[in-house]
Amino acid sequence: MEKLNHSEVINLLLQLAIILGVARLLAEVMRRLKQPAVVGEIMAGVLLGPTLFGRLAPELWGTLFPTSGSSAIVLDGFFQIAVVLLLFIAGLEVELDLVIEQGKKAANISLSALIIPFILGFIGPFMAPEFYGLTDDRNHLVFALFIGTTLSITALPVIARILMDLNIFKTRTGMLIIASAMIIDILGWLIFTVILSMMGSENGHMGLGETIGLTMGFTLAMLTIGRALINKILPWINARLAWPGGLLSLSMALCFLAAAFTEWIGIHAIFGSFIVGIALGDSVHLSERAKEIVHHFINNIFAPLFFVSIGLHVNFIESFNFPLVVVLIITAFVGKVIGGYGGAKISGLSKHDSLAIGFGMNTHGTLEVILGAIALQAGLIENQLFVAIVIMVLVTIIISAPLLKMCIQLGAQAKKDSE
């Protein structure tokens, strides 16, 4: 078995130290500017990658962050584990009871905020694939489906953080946004399982139908039988194993087991970890303290590794396509705001509340970046489109919070004036 030599071990440790240090520094800067930490972590990758560091000191950058060799493979392994864990904690935030409680209104909003941006995101790439950078006509349909799905997803972790910062998380509007985002997450990932299969994964022993059937079966089993079993086993774990070590170890083991299963059937590992996260997070025996420990463990160690990796080997200056960036941002805004607003109006909400929900639905984030990174790695998209997706995500994160706050304030003022 080939092992890392002395210099490669040193280089790997330096890489991890630099990535975590710079990511934390910029995350704190963004936090003070009232922006999510993920913005700073992505910026850290841009600074450490070929966009800045590689341009100013190309030889040193090539030595510290090689694109090939044993240390590069090991670092990529860290990135793969990070993205699996990121989707695990995203699943923990999905509360099925809350989705059911919000009922018809959340269903209207989520379907409208999923279908309209999906259609708008699909039409452009399908009608003009060259503009979006498609180089292989054989992937025409998959390419358009991918962009439609990417623009239709709402970033649950990001919007949850924004709502908490604005102190409206527990309001009717806040709960509707969260419940709708949860439904969109689940439906969006089910759609993406089909796209992953159509990408032509390395799984050669199963057909598309078999893969989708196993995926649906796994999802239903985990959210019914698996969810019930986890709910029964957790009290035993909490009572007999060291806390929180026992819970953390077994949670991670279950996460990786499900991730390995979905990877084996031809769906990316992240889907398995996401579904297990939903099943585990929905248990009444998983305390908020336990969730907080898992979140801190992943968000402060593994999440920065993935988000910094986004910019490590992509040149954001050379791959910046202004027309493509503008079209993607406009499509994202129009589709999500109209979709969210329309669904809310159908449900009987006021104009201001409907607009607030529309802007809340337009919050993109971690999942879109993850989807883009997977598609880039699979060769489905080129660097220019990936860069445009990342910029679109950053713009919607930065703009959505103040627009959402403004609509909430206008709505409150309108109610006061009418009394």
Secondary structure, DSSP 8 states (H G I E B T S, - for coil): -----HHHHHHHHHHHHHHHHHHHHHHHHHHHTT--HHHHHHHHHHHHSTTTHHHH-HHHHHHHS-SSSHHHHHHHHHHHHHHHHHHHHHHHT--HHHHHHHHHHHHHHHHHHHHHHHHHHHHHHHH-TTTTT---GGGHHHHHHHHHHHHH---HHHHHHHHHHTT-TTSHHHHHHHHHHHHHHHHHHHHHHHHHHHTT-S--SS-HHHHHHHHHHHHHHIIIIIHHHHHHHHHHHHHHS-TTHHHHHHHHHHHHHHHHHHHHTTS-HHHHHHHHHHHHHT-TTS-HHHHHHHHHHIIIIIHHHHHHHHHHS--TTTT--HHHHHHHHHHHHHHHHHHHHHHHHHTT--HHHHHHHHHHHT---HHHHHHHHHHHHHTSS-HHHHHHHHHHHHHHHHHHHHHHHHHHHHHHHHHHHH-
